[in-house]
Amino acid sequence: MNIKAAVTPKKGEPFEIKDVALPDPDANDVFIKVAASGICHTDVSDRDTDMVNPPSVLGHEGAGIIEEVGPEVTDLKKGDHVIVSFASCGKCDNCLNGPPAHCENYAELNLNNHVDQETNELVERFFGQSSFASYSRVNQRNVVKIDKDIDLALAAPLGCGLRTGASTVLNVLKPESGSSIAVFGVGAVGLSAIMTAKIAGCEHIIAVDLHENRLELAKELGATASIVSGKDADIAGEIQDITGKGVQNILDTTGVDAVIEQTIKSLDSFGKLATVVTDDSFSVPLEILALKGASIVGTSQGDATPQEFIPEMISYYKDGQFPFDKMVKYYDFEQINQAFEESENGSVIKPVLRME
């Protein structure tokens, strides 16, 4: 089947909307008419690095309506409204005994992506979906059925970035009511963490970012204090002034060495730092961690099981506790390059492409 897809022809180049051939679904696949797809920082970084093999079709926060199901699909049917999340094998020890985001085959299933230049066929799909397209072929394990009363375009970014921030707070840091938390970097992931920290009952919720417009939104969404970061900022000292000591919980979304050093200095005794990004070069100041009894924990996708956590997020949204719509801006599919540009310059927090 031929579909319309936003193809990145070479590393770092603008997207081109072209016809691409999509293979027929396998027995465990569903065929989805994509209604919308969120744009995540991972899409930006993979377009501009050697993570994927161009020409490629990115997009991993898709939402749409099922048009066809394979013969071995059990709990989904034609007409279901769905969000598409990351891929996992369902067979390895980590899938069977823990969060599927730590699947032993995660990289193979999610980070390969390529359009065969001879056949024009999308032979490898980004995060098992490649949702910057009019249609997507997806394994049933990736799919989360949602109620039809929520707008698919609004729901799309729950597939990755927003879920990662929210679940890292609730499932990884697990802050106690009355405790303190600081979120370094309040883009879409960080703002989701701010909202769920409020749900968890944190007393001090401190937002740290370079952009004052993001800090203002963070305060609207639940932050009790904000700190403008920068080269000469003494973030740890400001956190000490706000709380009287360090904070028990920190989420870092930046991956910047100098920022991470500040996060560690900002921890209270026995505090915990969760990081959702990777940096191969950072040298951890172990002496500070040892003296504080503090710890650093990494997480993939917030250790969430999407089929359980995404409905929980939607429930919070409907109750008015998770107003993530305040960070979303919509674009027509053909405006994808504009959406990426405005995401990168910080003027838009969460761009979402509408396919129609």
BELHU-V934878 format. One record per helix or strand of 3 or more residues. SS is the DSSP state (alpha for helix, beta for strand). FROM is the first residue (numbers start at 1). TO is the last residue. If there is no record, write none. Layout:
{{SS/FROM/TO} {SS/FROM/TO}}
//
This chain:
{{beta/2/8} {beta/15/21} {beta/29/38} {alpha/41/47} {beta/62/69} {beta/81/84} {alpha/93/97} {alpha/100/102} {alpha/106/110} {beta/121/124} {alpha/126/128} {beta/135/139} {alpha/140/142} {beta/143/145} {alpha/152/159} {alpha/161/173} {beta/180/184} {alpha/188/200} {beta/204/209} {alpha/212/221} {beta/225/228} {alpha/235/243} {beta/247/252} {alpha/257/266} {beta/267/275} {alpha/286/292} {beta/295/298} {alpha/301/303} {alpha/306/318} {alpha/324/327} {beta/328/332} {alpha/333/344} {beta/350/354}}
//
